[in-house]
Amino acid sequence: MSSVVNDTKIPNNVDLAGDRKLQRALEEWQPNFLKWWVEMGPEGFQADDVYLRTAVSVEPDGWAHFDYVKMPDYRWGIFLSDAVTDRRIGFGDEMGKPAWQQVPGEHRNTLRRLIVTQGDTEPASVEQQRLLGQTCPSLYDLRNLFQVNVEEGRHLWAMVYLLHSHFGRDGREEAEALLERRSGDPDKPRILGTFNEPCEDWLSFFMFTYFTDRDGKYQLLALAESGFDPLSRTTRFMLTEEAHHMFVGETGVLRVVQRACELQKLDPNGDARNQGGIDLGTLQRYLNFWFSSSLDLFGGEVSSNAASFFASGLKGRAKEAQYEDHVALTGTYRMQSLKGDAIVDEDVALRNAMNEVLRDEYVEDCQRGVDKWNRAIKEAGLAVELTLPHRRFNRRVGLHAGARFDPSGQPLSEAEWTHKSAAWLPTAADRAYVKSLMTRPIYAPGQMAHWIAPPKQGIKGRPVDFEYVRHT
């Protein structure tokens, strides 16, 4: 096991003290990060004690320490999973060769772009969620929000370490730029579209952490296969922390579903809104939006870039070991596309379809959560089902960008879309209604907003009514 140094300015297990130049560079970047955190992190809570977990090792049985900490004092650090002895590249044209410990010159720009794109998503989500604490449904949820936020900050550190340690001045400049872009800024937006979308209410937050963070899981799984070993080791540890983010989303939506069912059954007209809740129809429209937006994050269905990443050994498939053919030179992938007014099947070279292969696993994983939500609805005695829309629906990237489809994937004219889309995506009125439920934060331990059910259990053995945040 690699040893972790926690009593330094930057906790790490990469022997930062053994590279004084790198250490100085990161220590110079650190004040800029903290300035960004205070300006763009959770607004109004920087002086509060929050019950957070902090990474203190990379060992599976004890990597996280729970205690109260003020967020600006959080011990953001640099942690890589332990090295695999004699690790070999597991796919593509480089398969079987020793994994790279340094950046191959011919892949320098491509690797930097992959790392920057991943790194840009981390501060973006913090910026999107910075005001949510002011409308929290409980201290339990407030704490979970802040846990997600500080770990996204640590994931930014993970990517910045790679940029500083392996890309020289270019990497340092990219690390500075990660703190200069802003989610939703028309002049300096974040790189990927979903990370510029407003996330101004807690239903959006739960959908984001379920769907968008799940995209992050699959991107990290693909990067964990990389022949560039420092990237692989970095993302493998990031996946350890990412699991909680998706848990927050899955259980958060589940609790909204459970409360929607309770309130619907209480109302004489079966309308949860009349009882001050979020109805299942609104839930479905939010689901449609965040799922379709998150699908775009995988990129185009047919991609020469994805083929090149795979061929070069830079980015594989999630859990590459599950496949028999790790070279993928002869296989094809059957996909559907719109030709004129008809949807047709076509075979695409497998390497060119790597984005879609990854998206397949993502969609299947998303469905598991929807199945859980539907079981809760069925247990409540209601004959309603939430569904994932077809992957052609509401796309802005790839083969179907700009085309119009209904949630079942059937083509529509622009006029039909204009007439019907309000039934499928959140309207301005929907968003205004959801936000109207969240004007008063709940800061008393154990209390819960009216529109959401309480969780089944607390965090790390603590009760639900534990004072997870000592708000001043």
PEPEWO-V552563 format. One record per residue. NEAR is the number of other C-alpha atoms within 12 Angstrom. D_CENTER is the distance of its C-alpha to the mean C-alpha in Angstrom with 2 decimals. Layout:
near,d_center
NEAR,D_CENTER
NEAR,D_CENTER
This chain:
near,d_center
16,28.20
20,27.37
20,28.49
27,26.37
24,28.04
25,26.99
13,30.04
18,29.26
22,27.75
35,24.61
32,24.01
34,23.61
33,24.71
33,25.43
22,28.94
29,28.13
23,31.66
13,33.08
14,31.92
13,33.25
15,32.38
28,28.68
25,28.80
20,30.52
28,28.08
36,25.06
25,27.17
19,27.95
30,24.30
29,23.56
19,25.51
22,23.72
29,20.34
27,21.92
16,23.40
29,20.11
34,18.69
25,21.78
23,21.72
31,18.10
38,16.72
37,17.50
26,20.82
21,23.76
31,22.67
29,23.12
20,26.41
27,25.32
25,25.26
36,22.01
34,21.88
35,19.09
34,18.54
35,19.02
37,18.93
30,22.62
30,22.81
35,21.10
21,23.25
17,21.62
11,24.15
14,23.79
24,21.04
23,20.13
21,22.63
23,22.51
24,24.56
25,24.89
28,23.85
29,23.72
37,20.39
30,22.16
22,23.80
36,20.72
35,21.35
36,18.64
42,19.65
44,19.44
49,19.10
42,19.49
32,20.05
25,23.74
25,25.24
19,26.44
10,30.15
13,31.25
23,27.86
24,28.31
34,26.26
41,25.47
39,25.37
34,26.70
23,29.89
27,29.52
27,29.22
18,31.24
18,31.60
21,30.64
32,27.09
32,27.18
23,27.20
21,27.67
27,26.33
22,28.67
14,30.25
12,29.87
23,26.06
23,25.62
21,24.39
25,22.04
38,20.43
37,20.18
25,18.48
31,15.83
43,15.25
40,15.39
33,12.92
44,10.26
44,11.64
43,11.66
40,7.99
43,8.27
48,11.25
43,10.37
48,8.04
45,10.95
39,13.36
38,12.08
41,12.45
38,15.57
31,18.12
40,16.71
40,18.69
28,21.82
33,21.41
41,20.02
41,21.37
40,22.27
38,22.22
42,20.24
50,17.38
43,17.97
43,17.69
39,14.38
47,13.01
46,14.60
43,13.43
40,9.75
46,11.16
45,13.45
39,11.21
39,9.01
44,12.62
42,13.61
42,11.09
44,12.69
45,15.95
44,15.22
49,15.00
47,17.88
42,19.96
43,19.82
41,20.80
34,23.60
34,24.92
30,25.09
30,25.37
21,28.08
16,28.59
21,26.21
31,23.41
28,24.56
20,24.63
32,21.12
40,20.00
30,21.94
28,20.48
36,16.92
39,18.44
27,20.42
30,18.07
34,16.88
33,14.44
23,16.83
19,19.79
13,22.14
12,23.62
18,20.79
26,17.54
33,14.24
31,14.36
32,12.07
32,13.11
38,10.17
38,9.59
30,13.23
30,13.29
29,14.73
33,12.97
31,16.33
33,16.73
46,15.43
50,15.26
39,12.79
45,10.77
42,11.02
41,10.24
44,7.10
42,5.91
40,7.62
45,7.08
44,4.25
43,1.87
41,5.29
44,5.70
43,4.27
39,6.76
44,9.28
43,9.31
41,9.91
33,12.41
41,14.12
41,14.43
39,15.67
40,18.58
45,19.52
39,23.18
42,22.44
37,22.54
38,21.15
45,17.86
42,17.91
37,18.77
42,16.18
41,13.19
36,14.94
38,14.96
43,11.36
35,10.68
31,13.09
35,11.12
35,7.68
26,9.83
29,10.66
39,7.44
35,7.73
30,11.40
39,11.27
37,10.02
36,12.48
33,15.30
40,14.88
43,15.38
36,18.06
36,19.89
42,19.97
44,21.32
38,23.87
35,25.11
39,25.34
40,27.55
32,29.68
30,30.31
32,31.02
24,33.62
19,35.16
18,35.75
12,39.01
12,37.37
21,34.20
22,32.08
30,29.44
31,29.41
20,33.08
23,32.18
25,29.58
38,26.50
42,23.76
36,25.26
37,23.73
30,24.35
34,22.15
46,19.39
36,19.82
33,19.69
41,16.40
43,15.01
38,16.60
40,15.11
44,11.36
45,11.78
43,13.97
36,12.01
41,8.94
46,11.80
35,12.90
37,10.16
45,12.08
33,15.17
30,18.69
40,20.15
33,22.93
25,22.03
20,24.47
25,21.83
33,20.01
33,23.54
29,24.36
35,21.30
40,22.32
31,26.01
33,25.69
44,23.77
44,20.84
44,18.01
45,18.78
44,17.66
34,15.51
26,18.16
30,20.84
18,23.58
12,23.45
15,25.03
12,28.76
19,28.88
29,26.92
28,28.63
31,27.99
22,30.89
15,32.72
18,30.31
20,29.26
24,26.57
20,27.79
26,25.81
24,26.88
28,27.35
24,29.32
14,32.75
12,34.74
14,34.59
14,33.94
20,31.02
13,32.08
13,31.02
18,30.98
19,30.51
27,28.34
25,28.66
34,26.06
39,24.85
32,24.29
39,22.19
43,19.66
42,16.75
37,18.08
39,18.55
39,14.90
35,14.15
25,16.85
26,15.27
37,11.99
30,14.32
20,16.38
24,13.70
37,12.67
25,16.41
20,16.90
31,15.19
33,17.19
20,20.22
24,19.87
36,19.77
28,22.76
22,24.63
28,24.47
30,25.89
18,28.56
17,29.48
22,30.06
16,32.54
22,30.94
17,31.16
23,27.84
24,24.89
34,21.37
29,20.48
37,17.83
32,19.36
28,20.53
42,18.32
37,20.96
37,20.47
38,19.45
35,18.25
27,18.45
28,17.90
28,20.05
27,23.24
31,22.89
23,21.84
19,24.40
28,26.02
31,26.26
35,25.63
31,25.73
31,23.13
18,25.26
24,25.02
25,28.56
27,29.50
27,30.54
18,32.62
15,31.41
12,33.84
17,32.54
23,28.94
16,30.16
14,32.11
19,29.59
24,26.04
22,26.32
23,26.48
32,23.15
31,20.87
26,20.77
20,23.87
14,24.66
14,26.68
28,23.87
25,21.66
17,24.75
23,25.61
31,22.29
28,22.42
21,26.08
28,25.21
31,23.22
22,25.80
20,26.91
28,24.73
29,25.64
29,26.38
25,28.98
27,28.10
25,27.96
23,28.04
29,25.59
33,25.16
29,27.19
41,24.45
37,22.42
31,23.75
30,23.72
31,21.68
17,23.77
16,23.59
24,22.59
27,20.76
18,22.45
11,25.62
18,26.03
18,27.19
25,25.28
24,27.77
25,27.15
30,26.90
36,23.30
37,23.62
24,27.04
27,26.83
13,29.72
